[in-house]
Amino acid sequence: MQQDRPPTSLGAEVMARLDALAGFSADADGLTRLYLTPAHAAAARQVATWMEEAGMSVRVDAAATVVGRYEAATQGAPTLLLGSHIDTVRNAGRYDGNLGVVTAISAVKALHEAGRRLPFAVEVLAFGDEEGVRFPVTLTGARALAGLVRPDFLEARDRDGISIAQALAEFGCDPDGVTRLARDPASVLGYLEVHIEQGPVLEDADLAVGIVTAIAGASRLVVTVEGRAGHAGTVPMALRRDALAASAEMVLAIEAEANGTPDLVATVGQIEVPRGAVNVIPALTRFSLDLRSPSDAVRHAALSRLDAAFTAIAERRGVTVTTQGSYDEPAAACAPGLMDALSDGIARLGLSPLRLASGAGHDGLALAGLCPIGMIFVRCAGGLSHSPAESVTEADVDVATRLLVDVLRHLRPESLRP
């Protein structure tokens, strides 16, 4: 008689497969796997093989998402989506995205080996374009399922001039089919993803896993400050219109706003002084602003206060300031039903539940418009991500995979229905 519990080697199995998956790379001495490249194709084939071995039927959809399906106990039941992405940034770590795909496969494998079917179907999704590195778009696979891809989206081009449509065709997919991938919300129960935290909160709390409450919304802007050039030795300080000094004050205002506002983070990651010289008062500067919060209201209010602060600084210093938004993504709240299911599962494992927001974007941002979403965060060393230094432990991965199996076994479909 088969035992209805996962084997003791789930963590080891997942880690071994993550090591194998890291071998599919465009770089011989690192991990770089961009959307619709040969490395992506090789990784997709390996993932498909593991899905088949786990008892799933497998296909690759028009957006190059590998889809493994594990049927429900009864025909016509809704589908719970699991997974993450298998593309990476350049010179990446091996756990961002990939961990969510491999843990989902191992969870379904545990159910299959136990002969267990659920009151809902399960689909494991290995998306190919979460990072948005090759093309100037992101979340292609997830957006397609949510019906958010317009035909002109496929004309986005990489630095070699290759469009997404062309790359999809070369990959063996039908570009015209991408806009027809939208799922019927009535057929989808929810989306649940395992992901490394990419932050230090779980490590600080000495916890293996956490429950994500929301994926932060983000605003990105370019701020341009114009002053007046002058000789560094002949213009008195009181008569200067120094664009860089004004920008520096604005950057400090940004930091103060974030420090004084709960659930808000702000980053100025780039600043430039065009035509700057060591002996010239800067006449023009540009800097970036990345503002994030799990609350859109908090984020928008902060933007309004910063706009007023920029204007006041500019007027006092005799410069002009303009802002141009380059990106605005609303926050995505995680479903109470999935958060509660994860909390119950963590309790059954004898662990302490911790709820925390995600400051990074994930495929769930797009899928939130289709169905309820939930996320399990896994502790990562130092909170490091998008780096070869990414690190998780086998023990923590084992906890996360066991938690996923437990939640699948106990999840009641009605808890996610309105």
Secondary structure by P-SEA (a helix, b strand, c coil): cccccccccaaaaaaaaaaaaacccccccbbbbccccaaaaaaaaaaaaaaaaabbbbbbccccbbbbbbbccccbbbbbbbbbbcccccccccccaaaaaaaaaaaaaaaaaacccccbbbbbbbccccccccccccaaaaaaaacccccccccccccccccaaaaaaaaccccccccccccccccccbbbbbbcccccccccccccbbbbcccccbbbbbbbbbbbbbbcccccccccccaaaaaaaaaaaaaaaaaacccbbbbbccccccccccccccccccbbbbbbbccaaaaaaaaaaaaaaaaaaaaaacbbbbbbbcbbbbbbbccaaaaaaaaaaaaaacbbbbbbbbcccccccccccccbbbbbbbbccccccccccbbbbaaaaaaaaaaaaaaaaccccccccc
